[in-house]
Amino acid sequence: MYEYRELIKQNIEYDVLVQSYSKDKINEIVDILTETVCSSRKYIRAAGAELSG
């Protein structure tokens, strides 16, 4: 899971984002993205819609 988190941070240019936005908020977003990527569920619910993985 750590590897995915680091890859996500690279892909969203984490270091640049935390200069302009709250580090706590960016970390929350990274956590959500990591949990979604690592999920083994067949569907993920986002904003009330089920999305297939």
PDB file of N, CA, C, O and CB in Angstrom:
ATOM      1  N   MET A   1       0.827  -1.189   0.000  1.00  0.00           N
ATOM      2  CA  MET A   1       0.000   0.000   0.000  1.00  0.00           C
ATOM      3  C   MET A   1       0.875   1.258   0.000  1.00  0.00           C
ATOM      4  O   MET A   1       0.530   2.264  -0.620  1.00  0.00           O
ATOM      5  CB  MET A   1      -0.943  -0.005   1.213  1.00  0.00           C
ATOM      6  N   TYR A   2       1.992   1.189   0.692  1.00  0.00           N
ATOM      7  CA  TYR A   2       2.913   2.325   0.747  1.00  0.00           C
ATOM      8  C   TYR A   2       3.399   2.700  -0.651  1.00  0.00           C
ATOM      9  O   TYR A   2       3.507   3.880  -0.986  1.00  0.00           O
ATOM     10  CB  TYR A   2       4.110   2.002   1.655  1.00  0.00           C
ATOM     11  N   GLU A   3       3.692   1.676  -1.467  1.00  0.00           N
ATOM     12  CA  GLU A   3       4.187   1.934  -2.815  1.00  0.00           C
ATOM     13  C   GLU A   3       3.147   2.668  -3.659  1.00  0.00           C
ATOM     14  O   GLU A   3       3.484   3.576  -4.418  1.00  0.00           O
ATOM     15  CB  GLU A   3       4.581   0.622  -3.492  1.00  0.00           C
ATOM     16  N   TYR A   4       1.893   2.271  -3.522  1.00  0.00           N
ATOM     17  CA  TYR A   4       0.827   2.951  -4.261  1.00  0.00           C
ATOM     18  C   TYR A   4       0.684   4.398  -3.806  1.00  0.00           C
ATOM     19  O   TYR A   4       0.505   5.303  -4.620  1.00  0.00           O
ATOM     20  CB  TYR A   4      -0.503   2.212  -4.085  1.00  0.00           C
ATOM     21  N   ARG A   5       0.765   4.598  -2.504  1.00  0.00           N
ATOM     22  CA  ARG A   5       0.660   5.962  -1.952  1.00  0.00           C
ATOM     23  C   ARG A   5       1.758   6.856  -2.526  1.00  0.00           C
ATOM     24  O   ARG A   5       1.493   7.990  -2.926  1.00  0.00           O
ATOM     25  CB  ARG A   5       0.750   5.936  -0.401  1.00  0.00           C
ATOM     26  N   GLU A   6       2.972   6.353  -2.566  1.00  0.00           N
ATOM     27  CA  GLU A   6       4.091   7.131  -3.097  1.00  0.00           C
ATOM     28  C   GLU A   6       3.926   7.389  -4.596  1.00  0.00           C
ATOM     29  O   GLU A   6       4.248   8.475  -5.077  1.00  0.00           O
ATOM     30  CB  GLU A   6       5.416   6.404  -2.831  1.00  0.00           C
ATOM     31  N   LEU A   7       3.435   6.414  -5.323  1.00  0.00           N
ATOM     32  CA  LEU A   7       3.192   6.591  -6.755  1.00  0.00           C
ATOM     33  C   LEU A   7       2.111   7.637  -7.009  1.00  0.00           C
ATOM     34  O   LEU A   7       2.241   8.464  -7.911  1.00  0.00           O
ATOM     35  CB  LEU A   7       2.793   5.259  -7.394  1.00  0.00           C
ATOM     36  N   ILE A   8       1.060   7.600  -6.224  1.00  0.00           N
ATOM     37  CA  ILE A   8      -0.008   8.601  -6.339  1.00  0.00           C
ATOM     38  C   ILE A   8       0.545   9.992  -6.046  1.00  0.00           C
ATOM     39  O   ILE A   8       0.247  10.944  -6.767  1.00  0.00           O
ATOM     40  CB  ILE A   8      -1.177   8.273  -5.374  1.00  0.00           C
ATOM     41  N   LYS A   9       1.338  10.110  -5.005  1.00  0.00           N
ATOM     42  CA  LYS A   9       1.921  11.410  -4.660  1.00  0.00           C
ATOM     43  C   LYS A   9       2.789  11.948  -5.802  1.00  0.00           C
ATOM     44  O   LYS A   9       2.773  13.146  -6.083  1.00  0.00           O
ATOM     45  CB  LYS A   9       2.757  11.294  -3.372  1.00  0.00           C
ATOM     46  N   GLN A  10       3.532  11.075  -6.449  1.00  0.00           N
ATOM     47  CA  GLN A  10       4.326  11.500  -7.611  1.00  0.00           C
ATOM     48  C   GLN A  10       3.416  11.958  -8.747  1.00  0.00           C
ATOM     49  O   GLN A  10       3.660  12.990  -9.371  1.00  0.00           O
ATOM     50  CB  GLN A  10       5.239  10.352  -8.093  1.00  0.00           C
ATOM     51  N   ASN A  11       2.376  11.188  -9.006  1.00  0.00           N
ATOM     52  CA  ASN A  11       1.486  11.478 -10.130  1.00  0.00           C
ATOM     53  C   ASN A  11       0.712  12.782  -9.974  1.00  0.00           C
ATOM     54  O   ASN A  11       0.394  13.439 -10.965  1.00  0.00           O
ATOM     55  CB  ASN A  11       0.518  10.350 -10.308  1.00  0.00           C
ATOM     56  N   ILE A  12       0.409  13.159  -8.737  1.00  0.00           N
ATOM     57  CA  ILE A  12      -0.351  14.408  -8.537  1.00  0.00           C
ATOM     58  C   ILE A  12       0.549  15.582  -8.183  1.00  0.00           C
ATOM     59  O   ILE A  12       0.073  16.673  -7.868  1.00  0.00           O
ATOM     60  CB  ILE A  12      -1.388  14.221  -7.439  1.00  0.00           C
ATOM     61  N   GLU A  13       1.866  15.344  -8.241  1.00  0.00           N
ATOM     62  CA  GLU A  13       2.838  16.387  -7.889  1.00  0.00           C
ATOM     63  C   GLU A  13       2.559  16.943  -6.488  1.00  0.00           C
ATOM     64  O   GLU A  13       2.371  18.143  -6.284  1.00  0.00           O
ATOM     65  CB  GLU A  13       2.804  17.529  -8.932  1.00  0.00           C
ATOM     66  N   TYR A  14       2.543  16.013  -5.547  1.00  0.00           N
ATOM     67  CA  TYR A  14       2.230  16.293  -4.148  1.00  0.00           C
ATOM     68  C   TYR A  14       3.019  17.475  -3.597  1.00  0.00           C
ATOM     69  O   TYR A  14       2.453  18.359  -2.954  1.00  0.00           O
ATOM     70  CB  TYR A  14       2.497  15.069  -3.308  1.00  0.00           C
ATOM     71  N   ASP A  15       4.323  17.489  -3.846  1.00  0.00           N
ATOM     72  CA  ASP A  15       5.176  18.558  -3.298  1.00  0.00           C
ATOM     73  C   ASP A  15       4.752  19.944  -3.776  1.00  0.00           C
ATOM     74  O   ASP A  15       4.874  20.924  -3.042  1.00  0.00           O
ATOM     75  CB  ASP A  15       6.631  18.314  -3.681  1.00  0.00           C
ATOM     76  N   VAL A  16       4.261  20.020  -4.988  1.00  0.00           N
ATOM     77  CA  VAL A  16       3.788  21.303  -5.530  1.00  0.00           C
ATOM     78  C   VAL A  16       2.444  21.672  -4.895  1.00  0.00           C
ATOM     79  O   VAL A  16       2.221  22.825  -4.528  1.00  0.00           O
ATOM     80  CB  VAL A  16       3.655  21.232  -7.084  1.00  0.00           C
ATOM     81  N   LEU A  17       1.557  20.692  -4.770  1.00  0.00           N
ATOM     82  CA  LEU A  17       0.225  20.956  -4.219  1.00  0.00           C
ATOM     83  C   LEU A  17       0.272  21.455  -2.779  1.00  0.00           C
ATOM     84  O   LEU A  17      -0.470  22.366  -2.409  1.00  0.00           O
ATOM     85  CB  LEU A  17      -0.619  19.702  -4.291  1.00  0.00           C
ATOM     86  N   VAL A  18       1.143  20.860  -1.967  1.00  0.00           N
ATOM     87  CA  VAL A  18       1.176  21.247  -0.553  1.00  0.00           C
ATOM     88  C   VAL A  18       1.761  22.648  -0.347  1.00  0.00           C
ATOM     89  O   VAL A  18       1.680  23.194   0.753  1.00  0.00           O
ATOM     90  CB  VAL A  18       1.986  20.233   0.244  1.00  0.00           C
ATOM     91  N   GLN A  19       2.333  23.216  -1.370  1.00  0.00           N
ATOM     92  CA  GLN A  19       2.802  24.590  -1.269  1.00  0.00           C
ATOM     93  C   GLN A  19       1.643  25.578  -1.401  1.00  0.00           C
ATOM     94  O   GLN A  19       1.721  26.704  -0.909  1.00  0.00           O
ATOM     95  CB  GLN A  19       3.860  24.868  -2.339  1.00  0.00           C
ATOM     96  N   SER A  20       0.568  25.151  -2.067  1.00  0.00           N
ATOM     97  CA  SER A  20      -0.574  26.039  -2.317  1.00  0.00           C
ATOM     98  C   SER A  20      -1.812  25.679  -1.505  1.00  0.00           C
ATOM     99  O   SER A  20      -2.691  26.518  -1.309  1.00  0.00           O
ATOM    100  CB  SER A  20      -0.921  26.017  -3.777  1.00  0.00           C
ATOM    101  N   TYR A  21      -1.886  24.440  -1.034  1.00  0.00           N
ATOM    102  CA  TYR A  21      -3.090  23.970  -0.338  1.00  0.00           C
ATOM    103  C   TYR A  21      -2.707  23.354   0.998  1.00  0.00           C
ATOM    104  O   TYR A  21      -1.538  23.068   1.257  1.00  0.00           O
ATOM    105  CB  TYR A  21      -3.864  22.944  -1.203  1.00  0.00           C
ATOM    106  N   SER A  22      -3.706  23.156   1.834  1.00  0.00           N
ATOM    107  CA  SER A  22      -3.509  22.548   3.147  1.00  0.00           C
ATOM    108  C   SER A  22      -2.937  21.130   3.001  1.00  0.00           C
ATOM    109  O   SER A  22      -3.493  20.292   2.290  1.00  0.00           O
ATOM    110  CB  SER A  22      -4.843  22.516   3.932  1.00  0.00           C
ATOM    111  N   LYS A  23      -1.831  20.886   3.682  1.00  0.00           N
ATOM    112  CA  LYS A  23      -1.200  19.568   3.636  1.00  0.00           C
ATOM    113  C   LYS A  23      -2.157  18.496   4.161  1.00  0.00           C
ATOM    114  O   LYS A  23      -2.184  17.379   3.643  1.00  0.00           O
ATOM    115  CB  LYS A  23       0.108  19.566   4.456  1.00  0.00           C
ATOM    116  N   ASP A  24      -2.941  18.834   5.186  1.00  0.00           N
ATOM    117  CA  ASP A  24      -3.914  17.879   5.733  1.00  0.00           C
ATOM    118  C   ASP A  24      -4.949  17.477   4.686  1.00  0.00           C
ATOM    119  O   ASP A  24      -5.282  16.299   4.555  1.00  0.00           O
ATOM    120  CB  ASP A  24      -4.619  18.478   6.957  1.00  0.00           C
ATOM    121  N   LYS A  25      -5.456  18.467   3.938  1.00  0.00           N
ATOM    122  CA  LYS A  25      -6.463  18.172   2.904  1.00  0.00           C
ATOM    123  C   LYS A  25      -5.871  17.331   1.777  1.00  0.00           C
ATOM    124  O   LYS A  25      -6.505  16.388   1.302  1.00  0.00           O
ATOM    125  CB  LYS A  25      -7.042  19.477   2.330  1.00  0.00           C
ATOM    126  N   ILE A  26      -4.659  17.671   1.353  1.00  0.00           N
ATOM    127  CA  ILE A  26      -4.008  16.898   0.295  1.00  0.00           C
ATOM    128  C   ILE A  26      -3.760  15.471   0.770  1.00  0.00           C
ATOM    129  O   ILE A  26      -3.931  14.527  -0.001  1.00  0.00           O
ATOM    130  CB  ILE A  26      -2.678  17.563  -0.134  1.00  0.00           C
ATOM    131  N   ASN A  27      -3.361  15.302   2.025  1.00  0.00           N
ATOM    132  CA  ASN A  27      -3.162  13.955   2.574  1.00  0.00           C
ATOM    133  C   ASN A  27      -4.468  13.167   2.613  1.00  0.00           C
ATOM    134  O   ASN A  27      -4.465  11.962   2.360  1.00  0.00           O
ATOM    135  CB  ASN A  27      -2.565  14.039   3.981  1.00  0.00           C
ATOM    136  N   GLU A  28      -5.574  13.822   2.924  1.00  0.00           N
ATOM    137  CA  GLU A  28      -6.878  13.156   2.909  1.00  0.00           C
ATOM    138  C   GLU A  28      -7.211  12.655   1.509  1.00  0.00           C
ATOM    139  O   GLU A  28      -7.694  11.537   1.333  1.00  0.00           O
ATOM    140  CB  GLU A  28      -7.977  14.110   3.406  1.00  0.00           C
ATOM    141  N   ILE A  29      -6.948  13.492   0.527  1.00  0.00           N
ATOM    142  CA  ILE A  29      -7.213  13.105  -0.867  1.00  0.00           C
ATOM    143  C   ILE A  29      -6.321  11.939  -1.273  1.00  0.00           C
ATOM    144  O   ILE A  29      -6.782  10.995  -1.915  1.00  0.00           O
ATOM    145  CB  ILE A  29      -6.991  14.303  -1.819  1.00  0.00           C
ATOM    146  N   VAL A  30      -5.051  12.003  -0.902  1.00  0.00           N
ATOM    147  CA  VAL A  30      -4.127  10.904  -1.206  1.00  0.00           C
ATOM    148  C   VAL A  30      -4.596   9.622  -0.525  1.00  0.00           C
ATOM    149  O   VAL A  30      -4.526   8.548  -1.123  1.00  0.00           O
ATOM    150  CB  VAL A  30      -2.685  11.257  -0.756  1.00  0.00           C
ATOM    151  N   ASP A  31      -5.070   9.715   0.705  1.00  0.00           N
ATOM    152  CA  ASP A  31      -5.591   8.541   1.416  1.00  0.00           C
ATOM    153  C   ASP A  31      -6.775   7.925   0.682  1.00  0.00           C
ATOM    154  O   ASP A  31      -6.843   6.706   0.527  1.00  0.00           O
ATOM    155  CB  ASP A  31      -6.004   8.920   2.841  1.00  0.00           C
ATOM    156  N   ILE A  32      -7.699   8.751   0.234  1.00  0.00           N
ATOM    157  CA  ILE A  32      -8.879   8.261  -0.485  1.00  0.00           C
ATOM    158  C   ILE A  32      -8.461   7.593  -1.791  1.00  0.00           C
ATOM    159  O   ILE A  32      -8.947   6.511  -2.121  1.00  0.00           O
ATOM    160  CB  ILE A  32      -9.869   9.417  -0.767  1.00  0.00           C
ATOM    161  N   LEU A  33      -7.566   8.230  -2.529  1.00  0.00           N
ATOM    162  CA  LEU A  33      -7.087   7.650  -3.782  1.00  0.00           C
ATOM    163  C   LEU A  33      -6.388   6.313  -3.538  1.00  0.00           C
ATOM    164  O   LEU A  33      -6.600   5.354  -4.279  1.00  0.00           O
ATOM    165  CB  LEU A  33      -6.135   8.621  -4.489  1.00  0.00           C
ATOM    166  N   THR A  34      -5.562   6.253  -2.506  1.00  0.00           N
ATOM    167  CA  THR A  34      -4.845   5.020  -2.192  1.00  0.00           C
ATOM    168  C   THR A  34      -5.805   3.904  -1.811  1.00  0.00           C
ATOM    169  O   THR A  34      -5.663   2.773  -2.277  1.00  0.00           O
ATOM    170  CB  THR A  34      -3.850   5.258  -1.062  1.00  0.00           C
ATOM    171  N   GLU A  35      -6.778   4.217  -0.969  1.00  0.00           N
ATOM    172  CA  GLU A  35      -7.768   3.210  -0.566  1.00  0.00           C
ATOM    173  C   GLU A  35      -8.552   2.718  -1.769  1.00  0.00           C
ATOM    174  O   GLU A  35      -8.851   1.527  -1.865  1.00  0.00           O
ATOM    175  CB  GLU A  35      -8.728   3.783   0.489  1.00  0.00           C
ATOM    176  N   THR A  36      -8.888   3.606  -2.682  1.00  0.00           N
ATOM    177  CA  THR A  36      -9.638   3.235  -3.878  1.00  0.00           C
ATOM    178  C   THR A  36      -8.808   2.331  -4.780  1.00  0.00           C
ATOM    179  O   THR A  36      -9.300   1.310  -5.261  1.00  0.00           O
ATOM    180  CB  THR A  36     -10.078   4.486  -4.645  1.00  0.00           C
ATOM    181  N   VAL A  37      -7.563   2.699  -5.008  1.00  0.00           N
ATOM    182  CA  VAL A  37      -6.686   1.906  -5.871  1.00  0.00           C
ATOM    183  C   VAL A  37      -6.433   0.523  -5.270  1.00  0.00           C
ATOM    184  O   VAL A  37      -6.365  -0.465  -6.001  1.00  0.00           O
ATOM    185  CB  VAL A  37      -5.352   2.639  -6.097  1.00  0.00           C
ATOM    186  N   CYS A  38      -6.294   0.448  -3.972  1.00  0.00           N
ATOM    187  CA  CYS A  38      -5.963  -0.813  -3.309  1.00  0.00           C
ATOM    188  C   CYS A  38      -7.180  -1.679  -2.995  1.00  0.00           C
ATOM    189  O   CYS A  38      -7.028  -2.818  -2.553  1.00  0.00           O
ATOM    190  CB  CYS A  38      -5.221  -0.529  -2.041  1.00  0.00           C
ATOM    191  N   SER A  39      -8.361  -1.164  -3.214  1.00  0.00           N
ATOM    192  CA  SER A  39      -9.575  -1.900  -2.889  1.00  0.00           C
ATOM    193  C   SER A  39      -9.735  -3.119  -3.795  1.00  0.00           C
ATOM    194  O   SER A  39      -9.438  -3.060  -4.988  1.00  0.00           O
ATOM    195  CB  SER A  39     -10.797  -0.987  -3.009  1.00  0.00           C
ATOM    196  N   SER A  40     -10.201  -4.208  -3.225  1.00  0.00           N
ATOM    197  CA  SER A  40     -10.470  -5.412  -4.007  1.00  0.00           C
ATOM    198  C   SER A  40     -11.966  -5.563  -4.298  1.00  0.00           C
ATOM    199  O   SER A  40     -12.404  -6.579  -4.838  1.00  0.00           O
ATOM    200  CB  SER A  40      -9.950  -6.651  -3.268  1.00  0.00           C
ATOM    201  N   ARG A  41     -12.723  -4.563  -3.943  1.00  0.00           N
ATOM    202  CA  ARG A  41     -14.166  -4.614  -4.191  1.00  0.00           C
ATOM    203  C   ARG A  41     -14.464  -4.538  -5.679  1.00  0.00           C
ATOM    204  O   ARG A  41     -13.711  -3.940  -6.447  1.00  0.00           O
ATOM    205  CB  ARG A  41     -14.881  -3.477  -3.454  1.00  0.00           C
ATOM    206  N   LYS A  42     -15.562  -5.146  -6.071  1.00  0.00           N
ATOM    207  CA  LYS A  42     -15.960  -5.136  -7.478  1.00  0.00           C
ATOM    208  C   LYS A  42     -16.438  -3.744  -7.892  1.00  0.00           C
ATOM    209  O   LYS A  42     -16.236  -3.329  -9.033  1.00  0.00           O
ATOM    210  CB  LYS A  42     -17.068  -6.179  -7.733  1.00  0.00           C
ATOM    211  N   TYR A  43     -17.072  -3.025  -6.961  1.00  0.00           N
ATOM    212  CA  TYR A  43     -17.580  -1.689  -7.229  1.00  0.00           C
ATOM    213  C   TYR A  43     -17.150  -0.724  -6.140  1.00  0.00           C
ATOM    214  O   TYR A  43     -17.009  -1.101  -4.977  1.00  0.00           O
ATOM    215  CB  TYR A  43     -19.099  -1.707  -7.349  1.00  0.00           C
ATOM    216  N   ILE A  44     -16.946   0.514  -6.528  1.00  0.00           N
ATOM    217  CA  ILE A  44     -16.613   1.583  -5.584  1.00  0.00           C
ATOM    218  C   ILE A  44     -17.749   2.620  -5.677  1.00  0.00           C
ATOM    219  O   ILE A  44     -18.166   2.980  -6.778  1.00  0.00           O
ATOM    220  CB  ILE A  44     -15.182   2.236  -5.907  1.00  0.00           C
ATOM    221  N   ARG A  45     -18.242   3.093  -4.542  1.00  0.00           N
ATOM    222  CA  ARG A  45     -19.306   4.095  -4.548  1.00  0.00           C
ATOM    223  C   ARG A  45     -18.673   5.476  -4.416  1.00  0.00           C
ATOM    224  O   ARG A  45     -17.955   5.755  -3.455  1.00  0.00           O
ATOM    225  CB  ARG A  45     -20.335   3.838  -3.398  1.00  0.00           C
ATOM    226  N   ALA A  46     -18.950   6.334  -5.396  1.00  0.00           N
ATOM    227  CA  ALA A  46     -18.436   7.709  -5.387  1.00  0.00           C
ATOM    228  C   ALA A  46     -19.591   8.648  -5.703  1.00  0.00           C
ATOM    229  O   ALA A  46     -20.223   8.542  -6.754  1.00  0.00           O
ATOM    230  CB  ALA A  46     -17.262   7.894  -6.416  1.00  0.00           C
ATOM    231  N   ALA A  47     -19.854   9.558  -4.789  1.00  0.00           N
ATOM    232  CA  ALA A  47     -20.938  10.537  -4.953  1.00  0.00           C
ATOM    233  C   ALA A  47     -22.269   9.837  -5.273  1.00  0.00           C
ATOM    234  O   ALA A  47     -23.060  10.327  -6.079  1.00  0.00           O
ATOM    235  CB  ALA A  47     -20.586  11.547  -6.075  1.00  0.00           C
ATOM    236  N   GLY A  48     -22.498   8.699  -4.636  1.00  0.00           N
ATOM    237  CA  GLY A  48     -23.766   7.996  -4.781  1.00  0.00           C
ATOM    238  C   GLY A  48     -23.848   7.081  -5.986  1.00  0.00           C
ATOM    239  O   GLY A  48     -24.844   6.375  -6.142  1.00  0.00           O
ATOM    240  N   ALA A  49     -22.835   7.065  -6.848  1.00  0.00           N
ATOM    241  CA  ALA A  49     -22.839   6.208  -8.032  1.00  0.00           C
ATOM    242  C   ALA A  49     -21.857   5.065  -7.816  1.00  0.00           C
ATOM    243  O   ALA A  49     -20.763   5.260  -7.287  1.00  0.00           O
ATOM    244  CB  ALA A  49     -22.475   7.017  -9.313  1.00  0.00           C
ATOM    245  N   GLU A  50     -22.267   3.855  -8.239  1.00  0.00           N
ATOM    246  CA  GLU A  50     -21.371   2.706  -8.144  1.00  0.00           C
ATOM    247  C   GLU A  50     -20.540   2.641  -9.418  1.00  0.00           C
ATOM    248  O   GLU A  50     -21.078   2.632 -10.525  1.00  0.00           O
ATOM    249  CB  GLU A  50     -22.167   1.378  -7.922  1.00  0.00           C
ATOM    250  N   LEU A  51     -19.236   2.595  -9.247  1.00  0.00           N
ATOM    251  CA  LEU A  51     -18.306   2.550 -10.371  1.00  0.00           C
ATOM    252  C   LEU A  51     -17.597   1.215 -10.365  1.00  0.00           C
ATOM    253  O   LEU A  51     -17.120   0.776  -9.318  1.00  0.00           O
ATOM    254  CB  LEU A  51     -17.287   3.714 -10.308  1.00  0.00           C
ATOM    255  N   SER A  52     -17.517   0.562 -11.503  1.00  0.00           N
ATOM    256  CA  SER A  52     -16.829  -0.729 -11.561  1.00  0.00           C
ATOM    257  C   SER A  52     -15.326  -0.524 -11.599  1.00  0.00           C
ATOM    258  O   SER A  52     -14.838   0.445 -12.179  1.00  0.00           O
ATOM    259  CB  SER A  52     -17.285  -1.537 -12.786  1.00  0.00           C
ATOM    260  N   GLY A  53     -14.604  -1.428 -10.986  1.00  0.00           N
ATOM    261  CA  GLY A  53     -13.162  -1.305 -10.866  1.00  0.00           C
ATOM    262  C   GLY A  53     -12.395  -2.146 -11.826  1.00  0.00           C
ATOM    263  O   GLY A  53     -11.164  -2.125 -11.818  1.00  0.00           O
TER     264      GLY A  53
END
